Amino acid sequence: MKTHEYKVIPAPTKGEKAKAAKGPEGRFAVSMSRLLNEMAEQGWEYIRADILPSEERSGLTSTQTVWRTLLVFRRPVPQAAAVTPFRHEPVVAAVAPPPAAPLPAGPEMTAPEPVAPEPLAEEDAPDSPAKSDADKVS
Protein backbone atom coordinates (compact mmCIF):
# COMPACT_ATOMS: atom_id res chain seq x y z
CA MET A 1 0.00 0.00 0.00
CA LYS A 2 1.34 3.41 -0.98
CA THR A 3 1.93 5.61 2.07
CA HIS A 4 3.76 8.60 0.55
CA GLU A 5 3.99 10.47 -2.73
CA TYR A 6 7.15 12.22 -3.87
CA LYS A 7 7.88 15.41 -5.78
CA VAL A 8 11.23 16.38 -7.31
CA ILE A 9 11.88 19.98 -8.41
CA PRO A 10 14.99 21.78 -9.62
CA ALA A 11 16.88 23.72 -7.00
CA PRO A 12 17.03 27.48 -7.48
CA THR A 13 20.07 28.70 -9.42
CA LYS A 14 19.91 32.37 -8.44
CA GLY A 15 19.59 34.10 -5.13
CA GLU A 16 16.88 36.62 -4.25
CA LYS A 17 17.49 40.10 -3.01
CA ALA A 18 16.55 40.72 0.60
CA LYS A 19 17.45 43.38 3.18
CA ALA A 20 19.08 40.95 5.58
CA ALA A 21 20.89 38.96 2.87
CA LYS A 22 24.52 39.92 2.35
CA GLY A 23 26.53 38.43 -0.47
CA PRO A 24 25.63 35.71 -2.97
CA GLU A 25 25.41 32.97 -0.31
CA GLY A 26 22.90 34.96 1.75
CA ARG A 27 20.73 35.69 -1.29
CA PHE A 28 20.82 32.02 -2.28
CA ALA A 29 19.83 31.02 1.28
CA VAL A 30 16.84 33.40 1.10
CA SER A 31 15.79 31.79 -2.20
CA MET A 32 16.03 28.27 -0.70
CA SER A 33 14.13 29.31 2.45
CA ARG A 34 11.29 30.77 0.41
CA LEU A 35 11.04 27.63 -1.75
CA LEU A 36 11.12 25.23 1.24
CA ASN A 37 8.44 27.27 3.09
CA GLU A 38 6.17 27.32 0.01
CA MET A 39 6.41 23.55 -0.35
CA ALA A 40 5.77 23.05 3.39
CA GLU A 41 2.57 25.12 3.12
CA GLN A 42 1.35 22.64 0.48
CA GLY A 43 2.07 19.71 2.81
CA TRP A 44 5.41 18.62 1.31
CA GLU A 45 8.24 17.57 3.61
CA TYR A 46 11.82 18.23 2.44
CA ILE A 47 13.85 15.01 2.18
CA ARG A 48 17.16 15.80 0.44
CA ALA A 49 19.00 17.49 -2.42
CA ASP A 50 20.58 15.35 -5.16
CA ILE A 51 23.06 16.25 -7.86
CA LEU A 52 22.45 14.05 -10.92
CA PRO A 53 23.95 13.97 -14.42
CA SER A 54 21.88 14.94 -17.44
CA GLU A 55 23.02 14.50 -21.03
CA GLU A 56 22.14 17.46 -23.26
CA ARG A 57 22.75 18.24 -26.90
CA SER A 58 25.64 20.50 -27.67
CA GLY A 59 25.64 21.69 -31.27
CA LEU A 60 24.26 19.53 -34.06
CA THR A 61 25.83 16.14 -33.32
CA SER A 62 27.53 16.13 -29.93
CA THR A 63 26.25 15.84 -26.36
CA GLN A 64 27.59 16.98 -23.04
CA THR A 65 26.91 15.99 -19.44
CA VAL A 66 25.39 18.70 -17.26
CA TRP A 67 24.98 18.19 -13.52
CA ARG A 68 21.57 19.22 -12.13
CA THR A 69 20.67 19.88 -8.51
CA LEU A 70 17.24 18.53 -7.56
CA LEU A 71 15.22 18.87 -4.35
CA VAL A 72 13.19 15.86 -3.19
CA PHE A 73 9.97 16.27 -1.17
CA ARG A 74 7.37 13.83 0.11
CA ARG A 75 3.96 13.91 1.77
CA PRO A 76 1.61 11.26 3.13
CA VAL A 77 -1.06 9.96 0.80
CA PRO A 78 -4.59 10.42 2.18
CA GLN A 79 -5.80 6.97 3.11
CA ALA A 80 -9.12 5.67 1.87
CA ALA A 81 -11.67 4.55 4.43
CA ALA A 82 -10.62 1.30 6.01
CA VAL A 83 -12.31 -1.56 4.22
CA THR A 84 -12.63 -4.85 6.01
CA PRO A 85 -11.79 -7.78 3.77
CA PHE A 86 -14.69 -9.96 2.65
CA ARG A 87 -15.01 -13.07 4.75
CA HIS A 88 -17.21 -15.89 3.52
CA GLU A 89 -19.15 -17.60 6.25
CA PRO A 90 -21.36 -20.56 5.31
CA VAL A 91 -25.05 -20.27 5.99
CA VAL A 92 -26.23 -22.98 8.35
CA ALA A 93 -29.96 -23.41 7.77
CA ALA A 94 -32.17 -26.34 6.91
CA VAL A 95 -33.27 -26.08 3.34
CA ALA A 96 -36.06 -28.28 1.98
CA PRO A 97 -35.42 -29.77 -1.46
CA PRO A 98 -37.48 -28.22 -4.22
CA PRO A 99 -40.68 -30.08 -5.17
CA ALA A 100 -40.26 -32.53 -8.01
CA ALA A 101 -41.49 -31.16 -11.28
CA PRO A 102 -44.06 -33.33 -13.09
CA LEU A 103 -42.71 -35.16 -16.11
CA PRO A 104 -44.04 -33.99 -19.45
CA ALA A 105 -46.79 -36.21 -20.80
CA GLY A 106 -46.33 -37.51 -24.30
CA PRO A 107 -46.46 -40.78 -26.19
CA GLU A 108 -42.76 -41.48 -25.71
CA MET A 109 -42.80 -40.57 -22.02
CA THR A 110 -45.74 -42.70 -20.77
CA ALA A 111 -45.10 -45.23 -18.05
CA PRO A 112 -45.71 -48.89 -18.93
CA GLU A 113 -48.95 -50.36 -17.63
CA PRO A 114 -48.59 -52.92 -14.84
CA VAL A 115 -49.02 -56.50 -15.96
CA ALA A 116 -50.60 -59.05 -13.57
CA PRO A 117 -48.77 -62.37 -13.37
CA GLU A 118 -50.51 -65.22 -15.13
CA PRO A 119 -51.67 -68.08 -12.92
CA LEU A 120 -49.48 -71.14 -13.20
CA ALA A 121 -50.85 -74.35 -14.65
CA GLU A 122 -51.16 -77.18 -12.20
CA GLU A 123 -48.24 -79.05 -13.78
CA ASP A 124 -45.94 -76.04 -13.40
CA ALA A 125 -47.02 -75.25 -9.84
CA PRO A 126 -44.46 -75.87 -7.16
CA ASP A 127 -44.84 -78.85 -4.93
CA SER A 128 -47.25 -78.35 -2.12
CA PRO A 129 -47.18 -80.38 1.09
CA ALA A 130 -50.68 -81.71 0.36
CA LYS A 131 -49.59 -83.46 -2.84
CA SER A 132 -47.82 -86.72 -2.64
CA ASP A 133 -45.43 -88.36 -5.03
CA ALA A 134 -48.10 -90.77 -6.08
CA ASP A 135 -50.22 -88.01 -7.55
CA LYS A 136 -47.36 -86.85 -9.70
CA VAL A 137 -46.57 -90.23 -11.29
CA SER A 138 -49.88 -90.81 -13.01
N, C-alpha and C positions, 0 to 999 in steps of 0.2 A: 504494500500500500504506500502510495506517495505521501510523504509528510511535509516536504518543502519544495518550493519552486525557486529557480535561480535566475538571476539577471546579470549579464556581463555588459559593461559599457566602457568606452574608451576613457582613459584618465585625461584630465585637462592638460593642455600643452602650454597654456599661457596663464600668467597670474593676473589677478584683478587688483585694481587700484583701491586702496582703502586708507583711511587716515592713520590707523595704527600700524599699517604694514610698512616696513622699511626694507628696501632692497628686493631683489628678485625672489629670494627664498620666502620672505614674508608675504609677498603678493601671491606666490604660488600656494602657500599655506591657506590664505584666505579663500582662494578658488576651491581648494580641496574641502575646506570646512563647509563652504556653502553647498557644494555638491553632496557631501555626506549627510548634511542636515535635511536637504530636500528629499533624498532617498529615504531617510528615516521617517519623515512625515508621511510617506506613502506606505510605510510598514516594512521596508527593506532593511535588513541587518547587514552591515559591512562584514565581509569575510576576509578578503585579502586582495592584494595587487599582484598581478602576474605580468612578466615581460615575455612575450612570445614572438617568434619569427613569422614574418609574412613575406611571401615572394610577390614582387610587383614588377610590372613591365618597365623596362628602361629603354627607350628608343623603339625601333621597329622590331628587332629580333631578340634582344637580350633581356634578361631579368636580373633583379637584384634583391637581396634579402634586407628587409626593413624590420627593425624590432619595434613592436607596439606594446604600450603599457595599458593593461586592462584592469578594471576594478570589478570584483565579484561580490554580488549581494545575494541574500536569500531571505525568504519569508515563509512562514508556515502556510500550508494549504488549508483552506477552510474544510473541515470534515463534514461529510454528509451525515444525516441522522443515522444513528446506530441501527443497523438492521440485524435482527436475530436470524441465524441461518434456519432454513426450513428443516423441520424434523418430522419424519413420517412416523406416525404411531398407528398401529393397526386398530381397526374398529372391532370391538368385541361385542357382538350382538347376535342373537339368534335370528336367522333369516330363513323364512319358509321358502321351499322351492316353488318356482312358478307353476301354476296349474298346467297340466298337459293339454296341449292344443289338440282338438279333434283332427283325425286324419281326413284328408279330402276323400269324398266318396266318388267313385268312378268305376267303370267296369274292370279296370286292371287292378284296382286297389280293394276289391271286396274280399272279405274273409271267407274261407271255405265253410260250407255248411257241415255241421257235425253229422257223422254217420254212426248209426246204432250198430253194434256188433250183431252179426247173424247168429241165430241159435245153432248150436252144433248138432249134427245128426247123432243118433244114439250110438252108432258104431264108433264115431270119433270122440265121444264123450270120455272123459277120464274115468278111471275105475272108481266106483263108489263102494263103500264098505258093505252095502246091501247086496251087491252082485257077487256071485260066486264064480269060480272058474268053470263050473259046469255050464253055466248059462252062456259063456263065451264060446264054447267048443261047438255048439250045434250048428 
